[in-house]
């Protein structure tokens, strides 16, 4: 199983970016998928989740600015990020999410998002 995130880059504060994560494995459509990020010097944190039925949930710090979606036909999960802030700068990862918020699969490389002020 592999998780390949892409689409990161450098964006100005207030801007938008959409990142993607392709899941290579079985039963993607059945999995609750999530986006995490890890800021420099901090632990990885769960930002958003989407269930097999497309029910979504967000961390307070990104609710209203970020939107998680999925395309089961493409085994891909997306994160649309709007109104970006410098504090959103981090490496972003996706994973299959357990009920306790932990990722179940080996972490991929992630994609770097840098927001300039």
N, C-alpha and C positions, 0 to 999 in steps of 0.2 A: 504494500500500500504506500502510495506517495501523495503528498500534498504540495502543490506547486503554486505559490502565490506570485502575482505579478501586478504591474500597473502603478507601482509607487513612483515617487519622484519628488521634485522640488516645486513647491507652490507658495504663493504669497498668502499671508493672512487674509482671511475672508474668501479665499478661493475654494474650489471644489476639485475632487479627485474621485475616480472610481477604481477600486482595486478588485482583482479577481483571484479565485483559488480553484484550481482544477484538482479533483479527487480521482486518483487512479486506484480503483479497488472495487469491491462488491457492495451492493446494497446501499448505494449513495442515497437513493430516494427515501430510504427508511431511517436514515440517520438524522439526529439533531446536530446541526452544524453551527459553528460559532466562529466569530472573529475575536482575536486577542491582539494585544499589543504589549511590547516591552520597551519602556523608555530607558534611557541610559542610566544605569545604577539602580534600577527598580526591578521588581519582580514582574513577571508576565501577568496581565490582568485581562479578564474576560469582558468584552465590550458589548457583544450582541449575539443573540442566538436565533435560529429559525428551525422549527420542527418540520417533520415530514408533511405536516398539514399546513405549513407556512405560517404557523403562529410565531410571532416575533416578540423579543424582549430586549431591553437595552439597559446598559449601565447609565446611571443618572447623568454622568458627565458628558454623554454623547446623545442622550435622548433628545429628539427634535432636530438634531443636526445630521446624524448618520442614519442610513437605511440599509438593512440587510435583505437580500433577496437570493433566490436560488433558481437554477434552471436544471431540473433533473435530467432532461434529455442530453445535456452537455456535461453532467457531473460537475457542475460549477456553482460556487457560491460567490456572491458579490457584496461589496460594501461601498455604497455611495456616501461620500463624505462631503458635507457642505459647511460653509461658515467655519472653515478651518482656522485653528489657533496655533500659535507657536508651541503650546503645550501638548498639541496632538503629535508632535514630532516623535517618532518611534519606529521600531520594526514591527510590522503587522503580520500576523499569522492566522491561519485557519486551522480548525480541527473538529473532529467529532467530539461532542461535549457530553460528559457524564452529568448525572443529576447534581453532583457536588461541584460542578463547574470545571472539573479537571478535563484535560484533553486525553483522549484514549489512544491516539495513534502517535507514531514517531513524528516529531516536529520537522516541518520542512525548513527551508532557508528563510522564509519570510520575505517581505518586500519593504524597503525603507521608504518612509514618508517623512519629508522634511518641510516644515512650514516656516517661512521667513517672516519676520515682523516688518 
